[in-house]
């Protein structure tokens, strides 16, 4: 969790050029166009599952963390009022952010545990059940988080707090 949060914070402090921000926002708008709660879940799950791959999952997870922070910096560049929100508060103080943080931390941690077991030539059979249980927990967290995030976005839009295309 600490590494994920640290790299997210580093990414959010990145200097973003106008071209990078425009390119990101164009891709972001395509991604969220007509997305629903299940779409949010599916997107987050496709990010989370590779995090369980031994070794690669650690690198993927930490890269995902940094790139999510960079995405925050890009959004803040185009919408300065977002820049007033401390980036880590989104992770630690929003229910869906915390759910995603925990889910991604499970994947990154399991990736490390599995690569360590492979390097030390441990029998991998005892690792199957805990890995499957963790994948189930991650799936549940991300499913609940996707629906919660979508619900919170809808509420914020109805209250006029945000204006996001596609929602």
Secondary structure as UniProt FT lines:
FT   HELIX           2..12
FT   HELIX           18..32
FT   TURN            33..34
FT   HELIX           37..48
FT   HELIX           49..52
FT   TURN            54..55
FT   HELIX           56..78
FT   TURN            80..81
FT   HELIX           82..84
FT   HELIX           87..93
FT   HELIX           95..119
FT   TURN            120..121
FT   HELIX           125..158
FT   TURN            159..160
FT   TURN            165..166
//
